[in-house]
Amino acid sequence: MSAVNKVLIVGGGIGGLCAAIALRRKGIEVDLIELKSEWTVYGVGIIQQSNVVREMAKLGVLDGYLDAAYAFEDVAIYGPAGQQLARIPGQRLAGPAYPANVGISRLALHKVLSETALELGAKVRLGLSVESLNDTGESVEVLFTDGTGAGYDLVVGADGLFSKVRSLLFGDTYTPRFTGQSVWRYNFPRDPHIDHLANYQSAEGNAGLVPLAGDLMYLFLTSHEPSNPWMDPKTLAEQMRQRLQGFTGLIGELREQITDNSQVVYKPMEVVFVNEPWYRGRVLLIGDAAHATTPHLGQGAGMAIEDAIVLSEELTRDGGIEQQLQRFMDRRFERCKYISESSVLAGDKEMQHDREFDRIGLVKQMLARTAEPI
Ligand SMILES: Cc1cc2nc3c(=O)[nH]c(=O)nc-3n(C[C@H](O)[C@H](O)[C@H](O)COP(=O)(O)OP(=O)(O)OC[C@H]3O[C@@H](n4cnc5c(N)ncnc54)[C@H](O)[C@@H]3O)c2cc1C
């Protein structure tokens, strides 16, 4: 008999939804609460690499997910004028019939995951958070922000970078840190050449084009913003164009089409890593709540999804909850730490304009590490 039969998941983002799906597939009762009363996500896309495609197969959502995504094979790295520096072939980890990588809009991903979680019987409540957690050793007594309460065998904090569950467990020991860089994103109709992930490196920052659907792609750009300035929403398009001045070729052409301030998605990069076990008693953190990193390696959501699957596997193996959560940590800690640190390192090297840094080698190493079984 499993020690854990009833779980509360706090946070209905990628990690929380994947945990809900994975736990329901193992027959565990799941309540999920989400702070937002309208369960929406912002409308740009996300890169999901071969390890994520493999995990989506394990979650049993691969067909719906691929229908909503743009499948591609290779990752290419170009200079600022578009000259190819490297082309890294995709690895078909989900099996030969499935693609190596995908790009998917966050909205489409949310739809696939939320519909699956609900179909599998996860009970979702919106506009709700946790007020307090009282771990009695036998269960966690949860007081919700609407004044109601319930008891659970395990509480999973999947509430992202500014996790409330993390602050309930660790106080202010772990608070997000601004790395010095920001990310700019903008959607375009897909250019026919962008049938792969295209990274462009310049001395000022890195840009990339990610296919999301037959008719959609997005452009991303990283920039050095040491003072983390407030950006006037009325100037976002102009500011994004300015930061793309070092690029010619396709990126240079697209730059001139960035004119709609409301379509620019600007985000300072903030990171946090819980450098000790991500649980205390019967409360556990997963995803960005435990290990939010920069987007340089395109693996943040990938790590959250892997956390969800490993958790469902360990909770249905033998032993008490302490052993189960310790085994979860044994499988997750070093892998997530490697991704977190490598991703931050890639950003630091961009800010230092370090031309000696072997970015292509780092990407290849990351792909080899993430191809290893979880
Ligand atoms: C610019 C950028 C680009 C990125 N690109 C990629 C990429 O290409 N590929 C990739 O794999 N990763 C990428 N990432 C990382 C990825 O977005 C995150 O790692 C991923 O979203 C983490 O999922 P999560 O569920 O842990 O957290 P989140 O997605 O942040 O979800 C947390 C959820 O919890 C809810 N919540 C928050 N507080 C509470 C509370 N107190 N109570 C209840 N609910 C709460 C939130 O509303 C949200 O729905 C990128 C990140 C950034 C910033």
The ligand as a Gaussian input file, in Angstrom:
#p B3LYP/6-31G(d) Opt

LIG

0 1
 C       11.938000      33.919000     -21.092000
 C       11.836000      32.471000     -20.753000
 C       11.905000      31.521000     -21.758000
 C       11.856000      30.166000     -21.440000
 N       11.944000      29.254000     -22.445000
 C       11.948000      27.936000     -22.135000
 C       12.077000      26.965000     -23.145000
 O       12.164000      27.293000     -24.329000
 N       12.064000      25.655000     -22.787000
 C       11.948000      25.251000     -21.486000
 O       11.955000      24.033000     -21.207000
 N       11.817000      26.169000     -20.510000
 C       11.807000      27.480000     -20.793000
 N       11.661000      28.408000     -19.805000
 C       11.475000      27.962000     -18.429000
 C       10.041000      27.537000     -18.147000
 O        9.130000      28.545000     -18.543000
 C        9.874000      27.242000     -16.677000
 O       10.938000      26.448000     -16.221000
 C        8.565000      26.503000     -16.435000
 O        7.490000      27.321000     -16.790000
 C        8.478000      26.076000     -14.976000
 O        7.234000      25.493000     -14.744000
 P        6.612000      25.507000     -13.286000
 O        5.303000      24.818000     -13.405000
 O        7.590000      25.034000     -12.305000
 O        6.386000      27.055000     -12.958000
 P        5.410000      28.084000     -13.660000
 O        5.284000      27.795000     -15.096000
 O        5.880000      29.438000     -13.242000
 O        3.990000      27.807000     -13.002000
 C        3.712000      28.144000     -11.685000
 C        2.203000      28.234000     -11.519000
 O        1.904000      28.424000     -10.142000
 C        0.965000      29.483000     -10.008000
 N        1.192000      30.080000      -8.692000
 C        2.155000      30.974000      -8.347000
 N        2.059000      31.261000      -7.031000
 C        1.020000      30.538000      -6.554000
 C        0.439000      30.397000      -5.267000
 N        0.926000      31.083000      -4.203000
 N       -0.613000      29.575000      -5.123000
 C       -1.110000      28.867000      -6.181000
 N       -0.599000      28.971000      -7.418000
 C        0.462000      29.781000      -7.597000
 C        1.272000      30.419000     -11.171000
 O        0.173000      31.257000     -11.474000
 C        1.583000      29.413000     -12.264000
 O        0.418000      28.992000     -12.936000
 C       11.715000      29.766000     -20.096000
 C       11.620000      30.713000     -19.086000
 C       11.691000      32.059000     -19.405000
 C       11.599000      33.073000     -18.288000

